Amino acid sequence: MGRAFFGAFILVCSAALGQGYRPTPAQTCGSLASPRLGQGGGSALGHELLARLEEARSACEQAVKDQPNDAWTYANLARVRALARDADGALEMARKGAAMRWHTAQVLLGVMLAGKGDYAGAREPLLAAARWGSPYADYNLGVMLANGWGAPRDEADAAAAILKAAARGDPLAMQVLAQRYDKARAEHWLQKAAEAMHPELAREPLRISFQMDPSELVVWYREKARTEPWAQAYMGMLYESGQWMA
C-alpha cells in the first residue's frame, strides 16, 4: 500500500470517527502533491493541487524538515516548488530525492535537465525511474526518442515507450498513441484515456512537452458525449479542470 494512500485513508477514517485527528505535514504533503500515476499515487488531481498550492508547499517544506531522510517528501516538495515556479529550489529537491532513488524525483530531475538541454544527463534518471515502473518516465523517454534528444531519433522505439506508459495507466500516453502511433486502435485508446478521469495539467513538472493537437481530441470527445455516458463524464472533468478549454 502506497504511503500517500495510507495517509489519505487515515484522514478519512479519523474524520468519520470525529476524533479530531490532525494529519502530519508529510501526510498533507503526500495527499496533495504526490502524483496519481504510478506507485504511491496521491489523492489530489492536478487542478486541485493548484488550488491549494500554497498549503501544499508549506506542508512539504515542513515535511522535509521533519523527515530529512525520506526521498518521497523531497520528490513531493520538488513538484510543488516547480509548480510555484521555483526552478532552482525544485531542482535542488529533485536531486536529493533522486540520490535516494525515488522514482518521482528521478523523473523530475530528468525533465528539468532536459529543459536545460542536457538530454544526455536527463536519460539516466529517466531510465532509472522507468525500471521502477514509472509511466511518466516511459512517456518522457518516448518524447525524447521522437525528437532525437539524447539519442538518435527513432519513431519505433518512441512508440514502444509511449505504449509502455499507456500500459502503466497514463491517459496522455493513450491519447498520443491514438493521434500518432496507433491510429488503427485510436477509439480504444481515447475511450480508455477518458475512463481514467485523470485531467492533465497544462504545465506538469513531470512531463517533457510533446507536440499534439488537442482540438481534434475535444471534437471527438464532444461528439461521443452526445450518446456515451463515459464521454459525458470526461467532458465534465475537462471543463472542471480547465484542460484544453476554459
N, C-alpha and C positions, 0 to 999 in steps of 0.2 A: 504494500500500500504506500503511495507517494506521500511525502511529508505534507505537501500542500493540501491534499485531500483529507489527511488526518486532521490537520488544523481546522479546515472548514467544517469537518464532521463534529469536532469538539464544540465549535462555536454554535452550530445549530442545536446540538443536544443540550447545551448549557442554557441557551435562550429558552428552549422549550420547557426546561425544568424550572425556569425562573430563579436560577441560583446566582444571578448577577455576576457570572463569570466574565473576566476581562482577558481578552487574548493578549499574548505576549507580542512585542514588536515583530518578532520573527514570524509568528503566525499571521499577523495582519499583513506583513510584507509579502509572505508567500501566497496568501489568498487573493491579493490584489495584483501582484507583479509577476508571479510565476506563469509562464506561457502555458496555454492549454494543450498544445500539440506535444506529443512525446511523453516521456516518463515524468511523473510527479506534476502533472498539469494543475494549474491554479483554477480558481473559480470565476475570476473576473474576465469578461470579454474585453477586447481592446478598447472599445469606446467607453466601457465602464471604468477601465483603468484611467483613461484620460480625464474623466470627470472627477476622479479622486486622486489625481496625480500628486498633489502636494501632500496629502495624507500618506500615500504610498511611499513617497520619498522619505518623509520624516520617519516612518516605521522602519524602512530598510536601512537608513543611516544608523538608527539606534540598534537594529538587529546585528549589524556588522560589529558594532562596539561590544555588544553583549556576547556574540559568538564569533570571535575573530578567526576561528579555525574551521568555519563552516562554509564550504565552497558555494553551496546553494544560495546563501544570503548575499554573497558577493555578486553572483550572477543576477539575482533579482535587483540589486542596487544598480548594477551596470545598466540594466534595461531601463529603469526609471530615470536614471541620470541622462541616458541617451534621449529619452522622450522629452526630458526637460531641456534638451539642447546643451547639455554639459558634456561635450565630446571628450575633453581631456579627462574629466572625472570618470566617465563611463569606461574609457579605455583602461584607466588605472585599475578599476574594479574587475573588468573583464580579464585582464592579465593575471590578477590574483586568483580569480576563480578558475581560470584555465590551467594555471600552475598546479591547482589541486584536482585537476582532471574532471571538472563538472562540465557536462556536455553543453548546457546552455551558455556558459561562459566561453567555451571554445567557439561556439557559433558566433557569439557577439564579437569576439576578438577577430575571427576570420572576416566577418562583414566589415568591421572597422578598418582592418588592414587593407581589404580590397578597396574600400572607399578612398584610401590614401594612395592607391595604385600599386600597392605591394602585393601583387597577386601570388607570387611565389610564397611569400610569408603567410598569406591567407589560406592556402591549400592545406598546410599541415594541421592547424587546429580544426578545420572543417572535416578533414579526413578522420581525425581522431573522434570528433563528435558523431560522424556517420557510423563509425564502428560501434558506438554506444547505442545506435538506433535512432538518432535524431532526424526527423523528417525535414527540419529546417536545414540541416547540414546537407542532406541529399539534394534538396531544392537548390541551394546556393552553388553546390558543385556543378549541378546541371546548367545553371545560368553561366557560370564561368566557362564551361566547356562549349556552350552555344556561342559564346563571344570570343573564344580563343584567349581567355585571360589565365595566365599561369600555365597553360598547356596548349598544344595545337588545337585549333577549332575542330570539334568532332560532333556532328549532329547525332550520330547513332549513340555515342556514349552520353551525350546530353539527354537524349530521350530516355535512356536507361536510368539515369539518375533521377529525372523528374518522375518516371514511373515508380521508382522505389519510394520517393517521397509520397506519392499518391497512395501507394500500398500501405504506407505507415500512417495514413489518415489525413494528409494535407489537402484541404479543399482547393487552395490556389493551384497546387500542382495538378490536380484533376482538371481544372479549367484550362491550364496551359496545355495539357495533353489534348484536350478537346479542340483547342484552337490551332495547335501547331503540330503535334506529334502523332495523334491517334484519332484522326477525323472520322475514321470508319466507326468508332465507338463513341463519338462525341456526345450523343444523347445520354448514354450510360454514365459517362464521367460528369456531365453537367448536372444530372439529377442527383448523383451520389454526392457531389460537392454541395448542392443545395440542402440535402437532407442532413448534412453535418451541422448546419445552422451556426457557422463559425465565421462571422464577418471579419474582414481583413482591414487592419489599419492602413491608412494611406502612406504612413511613414513608419513601418515596423522595423525596429532596430535589428531584428533577427533575420532580415532579408536583404539580399542584394537586389536592386531594382531590375525588373525584367520587362522587355517591351511587349505589350499586349494591348488589344483593343477591347476595353470593357463595354463599349457601346453596343457591340454585337451581342454580348452576353446579356445585357439588360433587355434588349429587344426580344431575345429568345425566351428569357425567363418571364417577361411580361406576357408574352403570347401564351406560354404554358399556364400562367396563372389565371387565364380565362376559365379553365376547367379543372386544373390539378391542385388539390389542397397543399401538397408539399411545396409547389411553386408559389402559392399564395402566402404561405408561412415564410418562405425565404424572401419574397419581395418585402414583406413587412419588416423582416430583420434588416434588409438593406436600407430601408428608409429610416429605421430606428437608429442604426449605427452610422448612417451617412456614407456608406461605401458606394462609390460610383455615382452618387446623387446627393442632392441637398436633403 
